[in-house]
Amino acid sequence: MIFKLLDTAQNTKIIGFCAIVLTILACIFFTIKSPKFNQDLPKDNFVTLNIRKIAEPVYSDTSDPASQEPLEIGLMQASGLAFKTINGITYILTAEHFCVEINQENDSIATAITGVIISSEITVEDFNGDSWSANVLYTDSSLDICLVSSTMPSVNEIPIALTPPKIGEEVYVISAPKGISSPGVALHFKGEFSGCNSGNFCFYTMTSTFGSSGSVILNSDNEMIGMIQATPMEIENVSIGSGLHQIVYFLTNASAAIDINLL
């Protein structure tokens, strides 16, 4: 009887020890396997860029005040990332094919043809819905990347990755596809880096469509590794754009052009 009691007590200790070990192993397993997407993406750095085309009649009916009011005749939108603030100026990356819509020469031609003064203005809207004036500083049409400056408040710096992601590595982005954004809303997407071809086009298996252009892609350390610039018409779960090397090359040239170190 005594031996049975001792055996029971010993078995209880063994079972308890095994339960503790299993609990520790389970915690380690789920910590390792937990989705990296649970991390905080820099939503306060995400911006929506807007280009508005404004028309002002050259000749207006002074008896009709409404005829003298400027009229918005076009609105273009893109996504972007405010990645650095220097001396009170915040710098933003987006797609060049968006920035090209700010074209004073084209506006002048349209004015001459229509008899209506056409002008363009660019603004950025932050996560909280606040809007700020902006200017296009530098573009590269071959890379489809654009640098914009803004008077928006200072942001935390988003660094550039030292090495490109490996094929199959999870990557992340905040964007406003089809202009879907509102104060307090930042659409998060994740996918996998799928490599770059000989034409320097990189592929990512993440959702994108019109309005996603200019979204800067991040790795799990919230470092810049690429940008969304296009999506196949038939497949919305594949994004095409620049990779890390193109981002570094662009910022190197932009830094030299504006005489400010953006790297």
Stockholm file with secondary structure:
# STOCKHOLM 1.0

chainA/1-263         MIFKLLDTAQNTKIIGFCAIVLTILACIFFTIKSPKFNQDLPKDNFVTLNIRKIAEPVYSDTSDPASQEPLEIGLMQASGLAFKTINGITYILTAEHFCVEINQENDSIATAITGVIISSEITVEDFNGDSWSANVLYTDSSLDICLVSSTMPSVNEIPIALTPPKIGEEVYVISAPKGISSPGVALHFKGEFSGCNSGNFCFYTMTSTFGSSGSVILNSDNEMIGMIQATPMEIENVSIGSGLHQIVYFLTNASAAIDINLL
#=GR chainA/1-263 SS CHHHHHHHHHHHHHHHHHHHHHHHHHHHHHHHHSCGGGSCCCGGGEEEEEEEEEEEESSCCTTCGGGGSCEEEEEEEEEEEEEEEETTEEEEEEEHHHHTTCCHHHHHHHHHHHSEEEEEEEEEECTTSCEEEEEEEEEETTTTEEEEEECSCCCCCCCBCSSCCCTTCEEEEEECGGGCCBTTBCEEEEEEEEEECTTSCEEECSCCCTTCTTCEEECTTSCEEEEEEECCTTCTTCEEEECHHHHHHHHHHHHHHHTCCCC
#=GC SS_cons         CHHHHHHHHHHHHHHHHHHHHHHHHHHHHHHHHSCGGGSCCCGGGEEEEEEEEEEEESSCCTTCGGGGSCEEEEEEEEEEEEEEEETTEEEEEEEHHHHTTCCHHHHHHHHHHHSEEEEEEEEEECTTSCEEEEEEEEEETTTTEEEEEECSCCCCCCCBCSSCCCTTCEEEEEECGGGCCBTTBCEEEEEEEEEECTTSCEEECSCCCTTCTTCEEECTTSCEEEEEEECCTTCTTCEEEECHHHHHHHHHHHHHHHTCCCC
//
